[in-house]
Amino acid sequence: MAKVCPGEAPQVPSVTPDLSSKRKTYTIWMKSLVCNTNGCTVYNSSGQIVYRVDNYDRKCSNEVLLMNLQGKLLYTIRKKKLQAFERWDGYKWSGSCKFNKEEKPWFQVKRCSRMLMGSLACQITVGFEKYWIVRLTGKTTAGFRIVDIDGGVVAEAKKKLSSSGIVLGEDVLTLEMETRMDHSLIMAIVTAYGSICRKM
């Protein structure tokens, strides 16, 4: 494999791409740093590991953990079954070793019906703010965008290409984020979406 190194049904928001210098770029490699576990590793543009996701149980587990390189827990993401629908709740690490079932999630990700919503994959709720995950299709552009209620792109993930335009693999993505956003939160949302898509 090539070296991984960064170089009422709501309406679909009108997406306004803005791939300017106000964005930071990461590389997501869908491999865990821990042997025989599932997850992914996230590198910054300098090739340094900044986030890792480890699923110590098994693939498609009901819980995944987002950590920094040192292993500090940032978010715990848990699947919640709601009758015929699934929802993923993200809990921001507070330093407590105990999980309180009464604790309110920091964010929630709900899958959208493909038949009803088309390219909209998920609805995201962060406090009183709403975001959407929009699917992207294409041989080299397959991926997704996270957009705000006005259609502004806050993050975008696509297959990573080499300098000669060759796709590095199905398990390597380029992720661009707005600098104004909380990048650990965006990574937690991306982790939830990866779990929904059975990638972790």
N, C-alpha and C positions, 0 to 999 in steps of 0.2 A: 504494500500500500504506500502511496505517496506520503511524504513527511507532512505532518499536520503543523503548520506554522502560519499564522495570519499574514501576511503581506497586507293585542293587535299585533299582528306581526309587524315588527319594525322594518323600515326600509333600509336597504343597503346604503351605508353612507357613501357619499361621493368622495373618493379617496384623493387626497392632495399630496402627492409624493414630494418630499423635500430632503434629498440626499446631499445636504450641504455640509460645510465644515462643522456645523453644530452637532454632528453625530460622532459617536465612538463606535469602533468596529471590534467585534469579537469573533472567535472561531469556536464552534461547538463540535466536539468530536463525541459521537454517541458510544463512548466506551468509558467504563469506570476505571478509576485508578486502583481499585481494590480487586484482587484476583477472584474470579468465580462469582462476581456480583454484577448487577446491572446498573446502568446509570449513564452519566456523561461527564465530560471534562470540558471546561471553558477556558480559552486562552485570550489574552488581550493582544493588541496589535504588535507588541514587542515579543510575543511568544511565551509570555509568562502565564502560569496557571493562576486564575483569579477565583474561579468557582468550580465546585464539583458536586455532582449529584450521585448519591449511592443508595441503591435499593438492596439492603442486606438480605431481604427475605427471598424474593423471587421476582421475575418479570411480571408486570401487570399486577403488582401488589396494591393493597389498599392504602399504603403510606410510602412516601418518598421524602428524602431529606436533602435540602440544599445547604451546602456548607462553603466556607472559604477554603483556601489552600491548607491552612493550619488545622482544619477540621472543626472550626467553630460553627455551630449550628445557626443558620440564619432564618430558615423557614422550614416548617413541617407542613407537608401537603397531604391531606387525607380525603379519600373518596367517601361520599355520602350517598346512599341509595334512597331515592325519593320515588316510591312506586315504580313507574316505568322509566323514570329518568335518573341520570347520574349527575352529581354535582361534586366538584372538587373544592374543598375549603383550604385556604392557606393561612397558617398561624405563624405570626412573627415571633421569633425566639425572644423571650423576656428574661432568660437566666434561670427560670424555675425548672427543676427536673421533673415536675409533675404536670401532666396534661389535665386541665380542668375542662370537663365536658360542657360546662356552662359558659366557657370563654367564647367570645364572639370572634369569628374569623376575620383576619385582616383584609382578605379578599375572597371572592368566590368566582368560579368559572363553571358556566353551564353550557352543555352542548346544545347546539341548535339543530332542528330537523333539516336535513339536506333538501328534502322535497319542498318544504315551505320557505326556507331561507336562502336557497341557492348557494352563493359563495360564502355566506356568513357561516363560520364554523362554530363559534362560541360567543357567548355574552359574558363580559367580565364586570364585576361590581367591586369597586374599591371605595368603601365608605359611601358617599353620596355621588361618586363619579362613575360613569359608565364607559366601557370600552368594548370593542369588538375584535375578534380574530377573523380575518378575511383570508380565505384560501387563494393561493396563486397557482396557476397551472402552466405547464410548458416543459419542454425537455430539459432546459437549463435554468428556468426561472421558477420551477416548482418550489413552493415554500408557503409562507404566510406573512401577513402584516397584522400588527396591532394598531388599531386606529381609535381616535377619540370620537366623541359624539358628533363633532363637526366634520369628521372624515380626515382629520390631520393624522399623518403617519407618525407614531411614536417609536415604533420598532419594526424591523423587517428582517426576515430570515429567508435565505435562498441557498441552493446548493453552491458549495464553494468551488471556484474555478482556479486553475493554475494560471500563471502569467500568459500561457499560450492558449487559454480558453478551454482547457480540458477539465471536465468534471472530476473532482478528486475522489468521489465515491458517494454512495447513497447515505453514508453515515457521517458526512462532514458538511457543516453548514456555516455560512457567514451570517452573523447577526449584527445589524446596525441599530443603535439606539440613540434617541435624543439625549443630549447631555443634561437637559433640565429634569429628566426623569430619574427616579430612584432605580438604579440598575439592578440591585439585588431583587427588588420587587418585580421588575420585568423578567429577570431570570426565573423567579419563582412561578410567574404566570406561564412562561415558556415550558417550564418543567411540568406544570399541570396539564398543558396542552399535549406535551409528549406522552404523558400518562393516559390521557383520553384517547390518543391515537395508538396506544399499545406499543410505544417505542421504548418504554422503560419498565 
